Amino acid sequence: GKIRKDYPSVQLTSWRFWPIVGWINYQYMPLQLRVLFHSFIASCWAVFLNLKAQSGAAKEA
């Protein structure tokens, strides 16, 4: 199904994306902004995942 087809590409994207986010967070973000920065990026990631899921659902409908 869709999950089996899309999962590898989404997982590879995650493996590329999150280490960079973590590096930026710990290298450049002041301590008091790290949680906010990570939460914001996690929200963006959730939007990405939802758009990815919807684009596939629209194709299947």
C-alpha positions in Angstrom: 0.0 0.0 0.0 0.9 3.6 0.3 2.8 3.3 3.5 4.9 0.5 2.2 5.7 2.6 -1.0 6.3 6.0 0.7 7.9 4.9 4.0 11.5 4.4 2.7 11.7 7.8 1.1 10.2 9.5 4.1 12.5 7.7 6.5 15.6 8.6 4.4 14.4 12.2 4.4 14.1 12.1 8.1 17.6 10.7 8.6 19.0 13.5 6.5 16.8 16.3 8.0 16.8 15.7 11.8 20.6 15.5 12.3 21.0 18.8 10.5 18.2 20.3 12.7 19.9 19.0 15.8 23.3 20.4 14.8 21.8 23.8 14.0 19.9 23.7 17.3 22.9 23.0 19.5 25.5 25.0 17.5 23.6 28.2 16.9 20.5 28.4 19.1 20.8 30.1 22.5 19.9 27.7 25.3 16.6 29.4 26.1 15.4 29.1 22.5 16.3 25.4 21.8 13.0 23.9 22.9 11.0 26.5 20.9 13.2 26.0 17.8 12.9 22.2 18.0 9.1 22.4 18.5 8.7 24.8 15.6 10.7 22.5 13.3 8.8 19.4 14.6 5.5 21.2 13.7 6.9 21.9 10.2 7.8 18.2 9.9 4.3 17.2 10.9 2.9 19.5 8.2 5.3 17.9 5.7 4.1 14.4 6.7 0.5 15.3 6.5 0.9 16.9 3.0 2.8 13.8 1.9 0.0 11.6 3.2 -2.7 13.7 1.6 -1.0 13.9 -1.8 -1.0 10.1 -1.9 -4.6 9.8 -0.7 -5.7 12.2 -3.5 -4.0 10.1 -6.1 -5.6 6.9 -4.8 -9.1 8.5 -4.7 
